[in-house]
């Protein structure tokens, strides 16, 4: 693994020792050395965008040198292939005569473009490019979110998590992290690639296709809440929920498939691990004053995975189950009920069969811990207990009626 290049030698940088008293002055001196005018710096301070300006200049992007015709001439790659690659990476298609390509772009487009000789290879390259473009756009957006959390006109600090961070500390931290990001991305990609390969090998060895649990968990009343709080508070709530979701899911060997605002979609191989994830999510929201009640739906069965997302009947079933779950409850499919019904750590109570849209009549169960005292949130009474109880039918009662 090679080290990511930093700013070219000779350019000013922010001395971490300068952070503290006079730290903003050090930031301004650094940016002045990078070519910023006094007017730009004053405006950035006033608008609360000094950290963004610093990071933009620290990245030191190469100067664009070529338009599409020039890149085509220098690489020998058809203009159509270059356009396809550029769009698949998430960039707008260059207009005629528009100079947008750097020397690095030209080199990479030439190397990748030469792979696009056959239809199969072309499809593969474009497929991977789409995934890379989408993923990198999200990484970049997250980085910008962290360093632009101060509103215009606010004091010279931002709140990151629960900690107040001054502009100069943000800039210093960003300056230290920027060279590390490409290395972290490379290492993370290699590790996730190995995990994905091992998972596919296990599936092939089992000869049963991909089996697993898919789950959805969403915060109840989030839409109403979003209309009652400010943007900063809403962002903090979403961030707290996202941290809880990633912690709970990865702790049990699962994977967060995606976050959609107030909802997380996750997957894990075994029903027992899924139960622990769902319970950890529910207990975590009950233990957080700023998070509303959670409802979770779980289904177990064959899954189709493509580009990291999941598809198939189990995904639809888990989504529909979540929609009918009461706030504060975990509702599971019959397959998960059967897998856990004899596990002494859990209690499963059957619900009346439900008609789910586009699926039909299904048997569902509510999952709880068998020994609530083991939960660190056991002393908190679950919200809407009466409503939940009204929708649950003990298995013994159902058997007596049948």
LOGULO-831164 format. One line per 10 residues: number of its first residue (from 0); their letters; for each residue x, y, z of N, C-alpha, C. Coordinates in steps of 0.1 Angstrom, whole numbers. Each point is the difference from the previous one (the first is absolute). Layout:
NUM) a) X/Y/Z/X/Y/Z/X/Y/Z  ...
***
This chain:
0) xxxxxxxxxx) 9/-12/0/-9/12/0/9/12/0  -3/10/-9/9/12/-1/-7/11/8  9/9/5/-5/12/7/-7/9/-10  -11/6/5/-7/10/-8/9/13/-1  1/6/-11/7/13/-1/-6/11/8  8/8/7/-4/12/7/1/12/-9  -2/12/5/2/12/-7/14/0/-6  2/6/-12/13/1/-6/10/7/10  13/-4/-1/10/6/9/1/15/-2  2/7/11/2/14/-1/-13/8/3
10) xxxxxxxxxx) -11/-7/-1/-13/8/3/-1/1/15  -6/11/5/-3/2/14/-9/-11/6  1/-3/12/-8/-9/7/-3/5/14  -10/-6/6/-4/4/13/8/-8/11  7/7/8/8/-6/10/-9/-3/12  -2/-13/3/-9/-4/11/3/7/13  13/4/2/4/7/12/-6/14/1  -5/5/-12/-5/14/0/-15/0/4  -6/-12/1/-14/0/4/-1/4/15  -10/8/3/-2/5/13/-1/15/-1
20) xxxxxxxxxx) 7/7/9/0/15/-1/6/4/-14  -7/8/-7/5/4/-13/-2/-10/-11  -7/-11/3/-2/-11/-10/-6/5/-13  -10/9/1/-6/5/-12/9/7/-9  9/8/7/11/7/-7/9/-9/-8  3/-12/6/8/-10/-7/-7/-5/-12  -13/-2/1/-8/-5/-11/0/10/-11  -2/13/3/0/10/-10/14/1/-6  11/-1/7/13/1/-6/2/-11/-9  -4/-12/3/1/-12/-9/-7/3/-13
30) xxxxxxxxxx) -13/4/2/-8/2/-12/5/12/-9  6/10/6/6/11/-7/12/-5/-8  7/-9/6/11/-6/-7/-4/-9/-12  -12/-5/1/-6/-8/-11/-7/8/-11  1/14/2/-6/8/-10/-13/7/3  -6/-2/12/-12/7/3/2/15/3  -9/8/-5/0/14/3/-5/3/13  3/12/5/-6/4/13/-15/1/0  -5/4/-12/-15/1/-1/-6/-14/1  6/-10/-7/-5/-14/1/0/-5/14
40) xxxxxxxxxx) 11/3/7/1/-5/14/-10/7/9  -2/13/-1/-9/7/8/-14/-6/-2  -4/-2/-13/-13/-5/-3/-2/-14/5  10/-9/-1/-1/-13/5/-1/0/16  7/8/7/-2/1/14/-14/5/3  -5/10/-7/-13/5/3/-11/-10/-3  2/-8/-11/-11/-10/-4/2/-13/7  10/-2/8/2/-13/7/5/-11/-9  7/4/-11/5/-10/-10/15/-1/-1  7/6/10/14/0/0/6/-15/0
50) xxxxxxxxxx) -5/-9/8/5/-14/-1/-2/-6/-14  -12/3/-6/-2/-5/-14/10/5/-10  3/13/1/9/7/-9/14/-6/2  4/-3/13/13/-5/3/2/-14/-6  -11/-9/2/1/-13/-5/1/0/-15  -8/9/-7/0/0/-14/14/4/-5  7/9/7/13/4/-5/11/-10/4  -2/-7/11/9/-10/4/1/-12/-9  -12/-3/-6/0/-12/-9/8/3/-12  1/13/-4/9/4/-11/-3/-8/-13
60) xxxxxxxxxx) -13/1/-5/-3/-8/-12/8/5/-12  3/-9/-9/8/4/-12/-9/9/-9  7/8/-8/-6/9/-9/-6/-8/-12  -12/3/-4/-6/-6/-12/7/5/-12  4/-9/-9/8/3/-12/-6/-4/-13  -10/-9/0/-4/-6/-12/-16/1/-1  -4/1/-12/-15/-2/-3/-1/-14/-6  -12/-4/-3/-3/-14/-4/8/-3/-13  0/9/-9/8/-3/-13/14/-3/3  6/8/9/14/-1/3/3/-13/7
70) xxxxxxxxxx) -8/-4/9/2/-13/7/-2/-12/-10  -10/1/-9/-2/-10/-10/13/-1/-9  5/11/-4/12/0/-9/12/-6/7  2/3/13/12/-4/8/-1/-14/5  -12/-6/1/-1/-13/5/-4/-10/-10  -5/4/-11/-5/-9/-11/-13/-7/4  -6/4/11/-13/-6/5/-11/8/-7  -10/-8/-4/-12/6/-6/-7/10/9  -4/11/-5/-7/10/8/-12/-5/7  -7/-10/-6/-12/-6/6/4/-7/12
80) xxxxxxxxxx) 11/-8/0/4/-7/12/4/9/11  7/11/-3/4/10/10/-12/6/6  -10/4/-8/-13/5/5/-6/-10/10  -1/-12/-4/-6/-11/8/7/-1/14  13/0/-1/8/-1/13/-3/12/9  1/12/-6/-2/12/7/-14/0/7  -10/-3/-7/-14/0/5/-1/-11/11  6/-12/-2/-1/-11/10/6/4/13  10/8/-1/7/5/13/-8/11/7  -11/4/-6/-8/10/6/2/14/-4
90) xxxxxxxxxx) 8/3/-10/4/13/-5/-10/4/-11  -3/13/-1/-8/5/-12/8/-2/-13  -7/-3/-10/7/-2/-13/6/13/-5  13/1/-4/6/12/-4/-6/6/-12  -2/13/-1/-5/7/-12/11/1/-10  -3/1/-13/10/2/-10/10/12/3  13/-3/0/10/10/2/2/3/15  -7/-6/9/1/3/15/12/-7/5  9/7/6/13/-6/6/-3/-4/14  -1/-14/1/-3/-5/14/9/-12/4
100) xxxxxxxxxx) 8/-5/-9/8/-11/2/15/4/4  4/-6/12/14/2/4/9/-10/-6  13/2/3/10/-10/-6/-2/-14/6  -4/0/13/-3/-13/7/-13/-6/-7  -10/8/-2/-12/-5/-7/4/-6/-14  9/6/-7/3/-5/-13/7/-13/1  9/-2/10/7/-12/1/-9/-12/4  -9/3/10/-9/-10/4/-10/-4/-10  -6/10/-7/-9/-3/-11/6/-8/-11  13/3/-3/7/-8/-10/1/-14/4
110) xxxxxxxxxx) 5/-3/13/2/-13/4/-13/-8/1  -10/6/6/-13/-7/2/-7/-1/-14  1/10/-8/-7/-1/-13/6/-11/-9  13/-3/2/5/-11/-8/-5/-14/4  -6/0/12/-6/-13/4/-14/-2/-6  -5/11/-5/-14/-1/-5/0/-4/-15  6/-11/-3/1/-5/-14/-12/-9/-3  -3/-8/10/-11/-10/-3/-13/5/8  -11/-5/-4/-13/5/6/-1/-4/14  5/-12/3/0/-5/14/8/8/9
120) xxxxxxxxxx) 13/3/-4/9/8/8/-6/15/1  -6/5/-10/-6/13/1/-10/1/10  -9/-10/0/-11/0/10/6/-2/14  10/-8/2/7/-1/13/6/13/5  7/6/-9/7/13/4/-11/10/4  -10/2/-8/-11/10/3/-7/-4/13  -2/-13/2/-7/-4/12/8/4/12  13/-3/0/9/4/12/1/15/1  1/7/-11/1/14/0/-12/7/7  -12/-6/-3/-12/6/6/1/-2/16
130) xxxxxxxxxx) 4/-12/4/1/-2/14/10/9/7  12/1/-7/10/9/6/-4/14/0  -6/5/-11/-5/14/0/-10/3/11  -10/-9/2/-10/2/10/6/-1/14  9/-9/2/6/-2/14/9/12/3  8/5/-10/9/11/3/-8/13/2  -11/1/-7/-8/12/2/-6/1/14  -3/-12/6/-5/0/13/11/3/10  12/-6/-2/11/3/9/3/15/0  1/6/-12/3/14/-1/-11/8/7
140) xxxxxxxxxx) -12/-3/-2/-11/7/7/1/-1/15  3/-12/5/1/-1/14/12/8/6  11/1/-7/11/8/4/-4/15/1  -7/4/-10/-4/14/-1/-10/3/12  -9/-10/3/-9/2/11/7/3/13  11/-8/2/7/1/13/7/14/1  5/5/-11/8/12/1/-8/13/-3  -13/-2/-2/-9/12/-3/-12/1/9  2/-4/12/-12/0/10/-2/13/7  7/10/-4/-2/13/7/-9/9/-9
150) xxxxxxxxxx) -10/5/5/-9/9/-8/6/13/-2  -3/7/-12/6/13/-2/-3/10/11  10/7/4/-2/10/11/1/-5/14  1/-14/1/1/-6/13/14/2/6  2/-2/13/14/0/5/9/-9/-7  13/2/2/10/-8/-8/2/-14/6  -11/-7/0/1/-14/4/-12/-8/-5  2/-13/-2/-11/-8/-4/-2/-11/10  -11/-7/0/-3/-11/9/1/-12/-8  10/-8/3/2/-13/-7/-3/-11/11
160) xxxxxxxxxx) -11/-8/-3/-4/-9/11/-5/8/12  6/-1/11/-4/8/12/11/9/4  10/2/-9/12/8/4/0/13/-9  3/11/7/2/13/-8/14/0/-5  1/3/-13/13/0/-7/2/13/-7  11/7/2/2/13/-6/4/-2/-14  -1/11/-8/4/0/-14/14/-4/-2  9/5/8/14/-3/-2/3/-15/3  -7/-6/10/2/-14/3/-5/-8/-12  -12/4/-5/-5/-7/-12/9/0/-11
170) xxxxxxxxxx) 6/11/-3/10/1/-11/12/-8/2  5/1/12/12/-8/4/-3/-15/-1  -11/-4/5/-4/-15/-1/-1/-4/-14  -7/8/-8/-2/-3/-14/13/-1/-8  9/9/3/14/0/-6/7/-13/3  -1/-5/13/6/-12/3/-6/-12/-6  -14/0/-1/-7/-12/-5/0/-1/-15  1/11/-7/-2/-1/-15/10/-10/-6  13/0/3/9/-9/-6/-3/-15/4  -7/-2/11/-3/-13/5/-12/-6/-7
180) xxxxxxxxxx) -9/8/-5/-13/-5/-5/2/-10/-11  8/3/-11/2/-10/-10/6/-13/5  9/1/10/5/-13/5/-10/-8/8  -9/7/7/-10/-6/7/-10/-7/-9  -4/8/-11/-9/-5/-10/6/-13/-6  13/0/-3/6/-11/-7/0/-13/10  3/3/12/0/-11/10/-13/-6/3  -10/10/1/-14/-5/2/-5/-8/-12  3/5/-12/-5/-7/-12/6/-14/0  13/-2/3/6/-13/-1/-6/-9/11
190) xxxxxxxxxx) -3/5/12/-6/-9/10/-14/-3/-3  -8/9/-5/-14/-3/-4/0/-9/-12  9/1/-9/1/-9/-11/2/-14/4  9/-2/10/3/-13/5/-12/-6/7  -7/8/8/-12/-5/7/-11/-4/-11  -2/8/-10/-10/-3/-10/4/-12/-8  13/-2/-3/4/-13/-7/-3/-12/9  4/1/13/-2/-11/9/-15/-4/1  -8/11/0/-15/-2/1/-5/-8/-12  5/5/-12/-5/-7/-12/5/-14/-1
200) xxxxxxxxxx) 13/-3/5/5/-13/0/-8/-9/9  -4/5/12/-8/-8/9/-14/-3/-6  -6/9/-7/-12/-2/-7/1/-11/-10  11/1/-8/2/-10/-11/2/-14/6  8/-1/11/2/-13/7/-13/-6/5  -8/9/6/-13/-5/6/-9/-5/-11  1/6/-12/-9/-5/-11/-14/3/2  -4/10/8/-14/3/3/-3/15/-4  9/6/-7/-3/14/-3/3/9/13  -2/13/-1/3/8/11/-12/1/10
210) xxxxxxxxxx) 2/-5/12/-10/1/10/4/10/11  -10/7/6/4/9/10/-13/8/5  3/8/10/-11/8/6/1/14/-6  -11/6/-4/0/14/-3/-10/7/10  5/11/4/-8/8/10/-2/14/-3  -11/6/4/-2/14/-1/-3/6/14  5/11/3/-4/7/13/-1/15/-3  -12/5/4/-2/14/-2/-5/7/13  3/13/1/-4/8/11/-14/4/-2  -9/-2/9/-14/3/0/-2/15/2
220) xxxxxxxxxx) -8/6/-8/-3/14/1/11/10/-5  9/-5/-8/12/8/-4/-5/12/-9  -10/-3/-9/-5/10/-9/-6/12/8  -8/-3/10/-5/11/8/11/7/8  9/-8/5/11/6/7/8/10/-8  2/-4/-13/8/8/-9/-6/14/-3  -13/1/3/-7/13/-2/0/8/12  5/-5/11/0/7/13/13/5/5  11/-6/-6/13/4/5/8/7/-12  11/6/4/8/7/-10/9/-10/-7
230) xxxxxxxxxx) 6/5/-11/9/-9/-8/11/-5/7  7/8/9/11/-5/7/-4/-11/10  -11/2/7/-5/-11/9/-4/-12/-7  -6/1/-12/-4/-11/-7/12/-8/-5  10/7/-5/12/-6/-4/7/-8/11  0/6/12/6/-7/12/-8/-13/3  -13/0/-1/-8/-12/2/3/-11/-10  0/4/-13/4/-10/-10/13/-5/2  10/8/4/14/-5/2/0/-9/12  -7/3/11/0/-9/11/-7/-14/-3
240) xxxxxxxxxx) -10/1/-8/-7/-13/-4/10/-8/-9  7/7/-9/9/-7/-9/11/-7/8  5/7/10/11/-5/8/-5/-13/8  -12/1/5/-6/-11/7/-2/-12/-9  -5/3/-12/-2/-11/-10/12/-7/-4  11/7/-3/12/-6/-4/7/-8/12  -1/6/12/6/-7/11/-8/-13/3  -13/0/0/-8/-11/3/2/-11/-11  -1/4/-12/1/-10/-11/14/-6/-2  10/8/0/14/-6/-1/4/-8/12
250) xxxxxxxxxx) -5/3/12/4/-7/12/-4/-15/-1  -10/-3/-8/-5/-14/-2/4/-6/-13  10/7/-7/5/-6/-12/-10/3/-12  -9/9/1/-9/4/-11/6/11/-8  -8/4/-10/4/11/-9/-12/9/-2  3/13/2/-10/10/-4/0/2/-15  -12/-4/-5/-2/1/-15/-1/15/-4  -8/7/7/-2/14/-3/-8/7/11  3/13/1/-8/9/9/-9/9/-9  -12/1/4/-9/9/-8/-7/9/11
260) xxxxxxxxxx) 8/10/4/-5/10/10/-3/-7/13  -13/-3/2/-4/-5/13/-1/-15/0  5/-7/-10/-1/-14/-2/13/-6/-3  3/-12/6/12/-8/-4/-4/-13/-5  6/-4/-11/-2/-14/-5/13/-7/2  -1/-12/6/12/-8/4/-2/-15/-4  12/-7/0/-1/-14/-2/10/-7/8  -2/-13/3/9/-8/8/-4/-14/-3  10/-9/2/-2/-14/-5/-10/-8/8  0/1/14/-7/-8/8/-12/7/8
270) xxxxxxxxxx) -11/-7/2/-11/6/7/3/5/14  9/-8/7/3/4/14/8/13/0  9/2/-9/7/13/-1/-9/11/-4  -10/-3/-8/-10/10/-4/-8/4/12  -4/-9/8/-8/3/12/8/9/9  13/-3/2/8/9/9/2/14/-6  1/1/-13/1/13/-6/-13/8/2  -11/-7/-2/-13/7/1/-2/4/15  3/-8/9/-2/3/14/10/12/4  12/-1/-5/9/11/4/-4/13/-6
280) xxxxxxxxxx) -6/0/-12/-5/13/-6/-12/5/9  -9/-9/3/-12/4/8/4/5/14  9/-7/6/5/5/13/8/13/0  7/1/-11/8/12/-2/-8/13/-2  -11/-2/-7/-9/12/-2/-8/3/13  -4/-10/7/-6/3/13/9/7/10  13/-3/-1/9/6/9/5/14/-5  -5/5/-11/4/13/-5/-12/10/0  2/11/8/-11/9/1/-4/7/-13  9/1/-9/-3/7/-12/-4/-9/-12
290) xxxxxxxxxx) -1/-13/3/-5/-9/-11/-14/-5/4  -8/-1/-10/-14/-5/2/0/-15/0  -11/-6/3/-1/-15/0/3/-6/-14  5/-12/0/4/-7/-12/-9/-11/-2  -3/-4/-13/-6/-12/-3/8/-7/-10  1/-14/1/9/-8/-8/-8/-12/-6  4/-3/-12/-6/-11/-7/12/-9/-5  -1/-13/2/10/-10/-4/-6/-11/-8  7/-4/-11/-4/-12/-8/13/-8/-3  -2/-13/-1/12/-9/-3/-4/-8/-12
300) xxxxxxxxxx) 10/-1/-9/-2/-8/-12/10/3/-11  -3/-4/-12/10/3/-11/0/14/-4  12/5/-3/2/14/-3/8/1/-13  -2/11/-7/7/3/-12/8/13/2  14/-1/-1/8/12/3/6/5/-13  -1/13/-2/6/7/-12/4/14/4  13/3/-3/6/13/3/-2/3/15  1/-10/9/-2/3/14/-14/1/5  -10/1/-9/-14/1/4/-6/-14/0  -12/-2/6/-6/-13/0/-14/1/-6
310) xxxxxxxxxx) -4/-11/-7/-13/0/-7/-6/-14/3  -13/-1/-4/-7/-13/1/-12/1/10  -7/-11/1/-12/-1/8/2/3/15  12/-4/5/3/2/14/1/15/4  6/7/-10/1/15/2/-14/6/1  -8/-4/-10/-14/6/0/-7/-4/13  1/-13/4/-6/-4/12/4/8/13  13/1/1/5/8/12/-5/14/0  0/6/-12/-5/14/-1/-15/1/4  -8/-9/-5/-14/0/4/-2/-4/14
320) xxxxxxxxxx) 8/-8/6/-2/-4/14/3/13/9  10/7/-4/4/12/8/-12/10/-1  -7/1/-11/-11/10/-1/-11/-4/9  -2/-12/3/-12/-4/9/4/-2/15  13/2/3/5/-2/14/-4/12/8  -4/-2/12/-3/11/10/13/6/4  -1/13/3/12/7/5/6/-7/12  13/-2/1/7/-6/11/0/-15/-1  -4/-6/-11/0/-15/-1/9/-5/-12  3/-13/1/8/-7/-10/-9/-11/-5
330) xxxxxxxxxx) -4/0/-12/-9/-9/-6/8/-9/-10  -2/-13/0/9/-9/-8/-9/-9/-8  6/-5/-11/-7/-10/-9/-1/-13/7  -8/-9/-6/-2/-14/5/14/-7/0  8/2/-10/13/-7/-1/9/4/12  0/12/4/8/4/12/-6/-5/12  -14/0/1/-7/-6/12/5/-15/1  0/-7/-11/4/-14/1/14/-2/4  9/9/-4/14/-1/3/3/3/15  -8/8/6/3/5/14/-10/-5/10
340) xxxxxxxxxx) -11/-7/-4/-10/-3/10/5/-8/12  10/-8/-2/5/-8/11/12/6/6  4/12/-4/12/6/6/-5/7/14  7/-4/11/-5/5/13/3/15/2  7/6/-8/3/14/1/-11/9/-5  -10/-5/-7/-10/8/-6/-14/-5/3  -9/10/-1/-14/-4/1/-7/5/-12  -8/-9/-6/-7/3/-13/-15/-2/3  -7/10/-3/-15/0/1/-6/2/-13  -9/-9/-4/-6/1/-13/-10/11/-1
350) xxxxxxxxxx) 0/6/-12/-10/11/-3/-11/-7/-8  -11/7/-1/-11/-5/-10/6/1/-14  -3/-10/-8/5/1/-14/-4/13/-7  9/5/-8/-2/13/-6/0/-2/-16  -8/8/-6/1/1/-15/9/11/-3  12/-3/-6/10/9/-4/-2/3/-15  2/13/-4/-2/4/-14/10/-7/-9  -6/-6/-11/8/-7/-10/6/-13/5  -3/-4/12/6/-12/5/-11/-10/4  -11/5/7/-10/-9/4/-1/-2/15
360) xxxxxxxxxx) -6/-10/5/-2/-3/14/12/-7/6  6/6/10/12/-6/6/-1/-1/15  7/-9/6/1/-1/15/12/8/5  -2/8/10/10/8/5/1/-2/15  12/4/6/2/-1/14/7/12/5  -2/4/13/7/10/7/12/-6/7  11/6/-1/12/-5/6/4/9/12  3/-7/12/4/7/11/11/-8/7  7/6/9/10/-8/8/-8/-8/10  5/-13/3/-7/-8/10/2/5/14
370) xxxxxxxxxx) 12/6/2/3/5/14/2/15/-2  -10/9/1/2/14/-1/10/6/9  2/-6/12/10/5/9/14/0/-5  3/-8/-11/13/0/-5/3/12/-9  -10/7/-4/1/12/-8/4/12/8  9/8/-4/4/12/7/-11/10/0  -10/-1/-9/-12/9/0/-12/-6/5  1/-11/8/-11/-8/5/-8/9/10  6/9/6/-7/8/10/-9/11/-6  1/1/-14/-9/10/-7/-11/-7/-6
380) xxxxxxxxxx) -12/4/4/-12/-6/-5/-2/3/-15  -1/-10/-9/-2/3/-14/-12/8/-3  1/9/-9/-11/9/-4/-11/-9/-7  -12/4/2/-11/-6/-7/-2/-15/4  3/-3/12/0/-14/4/-15/-6/-2  -10/8/4/-13/-4/-2/-4/-3/-14  4/9/-9/-3/-1/-14/7/-13/-6  12/-2/4/7/-12/-4/-7/-13/4  -3/0/13/-7/-12/6/-13/-3/-7  -7/11/-3/-13/-2/-7/1/-7/-14
390) xxxxxxxxxx) 12/2/-6/2/-6/-13/7/-14/0  3/-5/12/7/-12/2/-9/-11/5  0/-11/-6/-8/-11/5/9/-12/5  0/-3/12/8/-11/5/-2/-13/-8  12/-7/-3/-1/-12/-8/-10/-10/6  0/-1/14/-9/-10/6/-15/3/-3  -3/13/0/-14/3/-4/-3/-4/-14  9/2/-9/-2/-2/-14/-2/-15/-2  8/-8/7/-1/-15/-1/-13/-5/5  -5/7/11/-13/-5/6/-12/3/-10
400) xx) 1/11/-8/-10/3/-9/0/-9/-13  12/-4/-3/1/-8/-13/-5/-14/1
***
